[in-house]
C-alpha cells in the first residue's frame, strides 16, 4: 500500500455482499471515524450503524473500532479504513 501524504484511503462495502457497490475514496487526515462512515455510507440511521464494522489497516496489521469510539478515533496517515455492512 502506497502512503499518500495528508489523506486517509477508505474502502467501503455498503451492501451485505462485499463484492457489490464498493466505494473507494479518500478524506483528509484528521477526520473521525464517524465522519468517515457518514461520508462513505451516507444516510445510515443509528440502528443501521450498529451493523457497520470499521477496521483500520496498516503495515502492522488491523484493528476493529467499535461504534462507541467512532467520534474519538482519527486515523493517522498511512492507515486505510475499511467499512463493511454486516447482516
C-alpha positions as CSV (number, residue, x, y, z in Angstrom):
1,X,0.0,0.0,0.0
2,X,1.4,3.4,-1.1
3,X,1.0,6.1,1.6
4,X,-0.2,9.4,0.2
5,X,0.6,12.4,2.4
6,X,-2.3,14.0,4.3
7,X,-5.1,11.6,3.2
8,X,-6.8,8.5,4.5
9,X,-7.8,5.9,1.9
10,X,-11.2,4.4,2.5
11,X,-12.8,1.3,1.2
12,X,-16.5,0.8,1.9
13,X,-18.7,-2.2,1.1
14,X,-22.1,-0.7,1.8
15,X,-24.1,-3.8,0.8
16,X,-24.3,-7.2,2.5
17,X,-22.5,-8.7,-0.4
18,X,-19.0,-7.1,-0.1
19,X,-18.3,-7.6,-3.9
20,X,-21.2,-5.2,-4.8
21,X,-21.3,-1.5,-4.6
22,X,-17.8,-0.9,-3.4
23,X,-16.9,2.7,-2.7
24,X,-13.2,3.9,-2.7
25,X,-12.5,7.4,-1.6
26,X,-10.1,9.5,0.4
27,X,-10.5,12.0,3.1
28,X,-8.0,14.3,4.8
29,X,-6.1,13.2,7.9
30,X,-8.0,14.5,10.9
31,X,-11.4,13.1,10.1
32,X,-13.0,11.0,12.8
33,X,-14.3,7.5,12.0
34,X,-17.9,8.9,12.5
35,X,-17.2,11.5,9.8
36,X,-15.6,8.9,7.5
37,X,-18.6,6.5,7.9
38,X,-21.1,9.3,7.2
39,X,-19.1,10.3,4.0
40,X,-18.6,6.8,2.7
41,X,-22.1,5.5,3.5
42,X,-24.4,8.5,3.8
43,X,-27.9,8.2,5.2
44,X,-27.4,5.4,7.7
45,X,-29.6,5.5,10.8
46,X,-28.2,4.9,14.2
47,X,-29.7,1.4,14.0
48,X,-28.1,0.8,10.6
49,X,-24.7,1.9,12.1
50,X,-24.9,-0.9,14.6
51,X,-24.4,-3.3,11.7
52,X,-21.3,-1.5,10.4
53,X,-17.8,-2.9,11.1
54,X,-14.9,-0.5,10.8
55,X,-11.4,-1.9,10.5
56,X,-8.2,0.2,10.5
57,X,-5.4,-1.4,8.5
58,X,-1.7,-0.6,8.2
59,X,1.6,-2.4,7.7
60,X,1.5,-3.8,11.2
61,X,-2.0,-5.4,10.9
62,X,-5.6,-4.5,11.6
63,X,-7.8,-3.4,14.4
64,X,-11.6,-3.2,14.8
65,X,-13.0,0.1,16.0
66,X,-16.3,-0.1,17.9
67,X,-19.1,2.4,17.3
68,X,-18.6,3.8,20.8
69,X,-15.2,5.1,19.7
70,X,-16.1,6.4,16.3
71,X,-16.4,10.1,17.4
72,X,-13.0,9.9,19.1
73,X,-10.7,8.0,16.7
74,X,-8.9,9.9,14.0
75,X,-6.9,7.6,11.7
76,X,-3.3,8.7,11.1
77,X,-1.5,9.0,7.8
78,X,-0.7,5.5,6.5
79,X,-3.9,3.9,7.8
80,X,-6.6,2.5,5.5
81,X,-10.2,2.5,6.7
82,X,-12.3,-0.5,5.6
83,X,-16.0,-0.3,6.2
84,X,-18.4,-3.2,5.9
85,X,-22.1,-3.7,6.5
86,X,-22.9,-6.9,8.3
87,X,-26.2,-8.8,8.2
